[in-house]
Amino acid sequence: MLTLPPLSLYIHIPWCVQKCPYCDFNSHGQNGELPQQEYVDALLADLKNDLHYVQGREIHTIFIGGGTPSLFDAAQIERLLTGVNEMIPFSEQIEITMEANPGTLEHDDFEAYSKAGVTRLSIGVQSFSTDKLNLLGRIHGKDEAEVAAQKAQSSGYRSFNLDLMHGLPNQSFEEAMADIDTAAKLSPPHLSWYQLTIEQNTLFHSKPPQLPDDEALWHIYEQGQKKLADLGYEQYEISAYAKPGFQCQHNINYWQFGDYLGIGCGAHGKVTLLEQNQILRTVKIKHPKGYLAADEYTFDTVEVTEDERPLEYLMNRFRLMSAIPKAEFEQRTGLSHRVIAQGIEKAKSKTLLIENETHWELTAKGKMFVNELLSQFC
């Protein structure tokens, strides 16, 4: 039976100092003074239009992403969060994450963002190598990244994350491992460690850099996994590692096919409507100019049909390392777990997955070959 899952909120702030050559997110280089007050007003109006999706729930997590949200003043972030809470109650232990880049944060303001209500900071370090940072178009250096992490550690946040990339242009195995070692010395409770991929509509796609070959990438990944485990970081998602008790709850809700409202330029949402037996995906107006001029912020709404729900659920859930309750599948999709029985048997026959009475669990092979696993359900 379809049930209402936990509710999260994603807030998109689209501006950054400059567009990175690998970035395909909806971000726009800063050109003059940012319309902070006008944009926060629009975000709150956008949320007000979506209140019918709340259906009596609290917000359990908020993620403020971008772009570079730390370009906004702490006072505007506080006004935004206060306005959200006036419309929707927060859970007692709400997790509120904000993305930040070391090159755009006034480090004295770390405490101000914490006082504004942010409980978790996610810092886009990417690398501690000056050479690699230059190739990636980043505006910060190694020292700024280290200072940012130290400030996050001492400014009252419940947790903080460091974003790291591997498989960078001309990156050696030693350089990739050095990034992990440097990050670990800064004691982040959470690390995101993911491979650089070349996406369409990016500068790297039109002018591809020289990346490590497949054998080198595999060696980096295999040894990086071992190093992170030895350092006490548990992999709970394909590219996310945390000390015990510090997993990102927003990401977990997302990958468990939970609900999330999406407000801001190009923000995506996913909501369950019980009475209509519907699951909807929403997309907001993408460009800041059009968004700020709008009265109705939704660009598109698409129903996830009953036929589409099993694969949509699995595409998300297979990113997590934890066992999958059959009851969760039924609650999130509104369908019997038996509708995927054929795919489950195929996956088991290829040793990609194991099954007991109440759960499914990916094998080590299944975790390595998620695309092959998903193909058993297509």
C-alpha positions, -999 to +999 in steps of 0.1 A: +000+000+000+013+035-009+022+054+022+035+090+028+073+088+032+093+114+051+094+148+036+126+168+027+131+202+011+157+210-016+165+247-021+185+258-052+206+290-052+219+291-088+248+317-087+285+310-084+316+331-089+324+314-121+313+282-139+336+252-135+346+234-167+332+201-155+299+214-140+266+206-157+244+218-128+221+247-132+245+274-122+252+309-134+283+330-130+279+360-107+275+392-127+272+422-103+254+423-071+231+393-064+193+398-059+194+382-025+163+396-010+143+392-042+154+357-046+145+347-010+111+363-015+106+342-046+117+310-029+092+315-001+065+323-027+075+291-046+072+271-014+038+286-006+025+274-039+037+238-031+021+236+004-006+213-008+021+186-012+030+187+025-001+168+036+004+174+074+041+163+075+071+179+091+103+186+072+130+162+083+159+175+062+167+206+041+195+208+016+206+242+002+225+236-030+238+254-060+256+271-075+272+284-044+247+292-016+274+307+006+274+337-018+242+347+001+246+365+034+239+346+066+210+370+073+193+360+041+198+323+048+182+329+083+153+348+068+148+320+043+148+292+070+126+312+093+101+317+064+101+280+056+095+271+093+066+295+095+049+275+067+060+240+076+070+226+110+105+213+113+112+179+130+129+181+163+163+168+150+161+185+115+192+183+094+199+215+074+228+213+050+243+241+030+269+238+003+298+261+004+330+266-015+362+276+003+370+304-022+337+322-016+333+319+022+343+347+045+356+324+072+345+347+100+309+340+088+309+303+094+295+308+129+269+332+114+255+305+091+254+281+120+234+307+141+212+312+111+200+276+114+224+256+092+234+224+111+256+208+085+281+223+060+292+206+027+324+221+015+334+217-022+371+211-019+375+186-048+413+184-044+441+197-022+465+199-052+470+234-065+477+220-100+445+200-100+424+229-086+436+251-114+427+225-140+392+222-125+387+260-126+384+263-088+390+297-072+404+284-039+438+269-030+449+241-007+454+265+023+419+280+019+404+245+018+421+235+050+411+267+068+375+262+057+374+227+072+390+239+104+364+267+107+336+242+101+350+220+128+349+249+154+318+269+144+290+249+160+279+226+132+265+192+141+285+178+111+303+188+080+313+172+047+342+175+024+336+169-013+365+152-030+369+141-067+392+114-081+402+105-116+412+141-123+432+152-153+467+136-152+461+125-116+485+099-104+476+072-078+498+090-052+480+123-058+446+107-053+457+090-021+473+122-008+439+140-012+422+114+010+450+116+036+449+154+037+411+153+041+412+128+069+437+149+089+409+176+090+386+151+107+354+156+087+326+134+099+315+128+063+334+125+030+320+125-005+345+109-028+335+104-064+350+101-099+351+130-123+329+122-152+327+143-184+291+155-189+276+171-220+272+209-221+304+214-202+337+229-213+354+196-205+330+179-230+340+202-258+377+202-248+383+169-231+412+168-207+436+138-204+421+115-177+437+084-161+430+052-180+405+025-168+432+005-151+445+035-132+410+045-123+402+011-109+435+010-088+426+045-074+391+034-066+400+000-051+428+014-029+408+045-020+380+023-007+404+004+015+421+036+028+387+052+037+376+020+055+409+019+074+404+055+084+370+047+099+347+059+072+318+035+063+306+036+027+268+039+030+262+051-006+280+047-039+301+079-034+294+088+003+314+078+034+307+087+070+319+081+105+292+061+125+261+083+131+271+110+105+254+098+073+237+126+054+200+121+062+188+141+033+207+119+008+193+088+026+157+100+022+164+108-015+178+074-023+151+056-003+126+071-027+113+095+000+095+128-008+112+161-013+099+195-023+121+214-047+122+252-048+144+276-067+157+278-103+155+244-120+149+226-087+134+191-089+109+176-065+092+142-059+060+140-040+034+113-031-003+120-032-022+094-013-057+102-021-050+103-059-026+072-057+000+093-075+037+099-074+047+132-091+080+147-102+081+185-104+106+209-121+108+246-115+116+274-140+153+271-148+167+306-155+170+331-127+155+359-148+124+339-157+121+325-122+123+360-105+096+373-129+072+344-123+040+341-103+038+303-110+072+287-105+065+252-117+078+245-152+067+209-155+049+181-135+051+145-146+034+115-130+055+084-122+031+057-135+026+024-117+045+007-144+075+031-139+075+030-101+095-003-096+125+008-117+124+044-104+125+030-069+153+006-076+174+031-096+175+052-064+176+024-037+205+005-053+228+034-046+226+026-009+247-001+006+221-012+032+197-041+028+164-033+012+132-041+031+105-056+009+080-036+030+098-003+020+094-012-017+057-017-011+052+015+009+072+037-015+056+023-047+022+011-036+028-022-053+034-058-041+071-068-041+061-097-062+059-075-093+097-076-095+100-113-087+113-121-122+140-095-120+150-106-085+154-142-097+176-130-127+197-109-104+201-138-079+212-161-107+240-137-116+250-134-080+242-097-080+217-099-051+206-122-023+172-125-007+156-136+025+120-135+037+120-098+045+149-082+026+170-080-005+207-072-003+232-064-030+263-087-031+298-072-034+294-079-071+261-062-073+275-031-056+302-030-082+280-035-112+248-015-104+240-009-140+241-046-148+219-052-118+193-026-129+192-041-164+177-073-149+145-052-142+142-035-176 
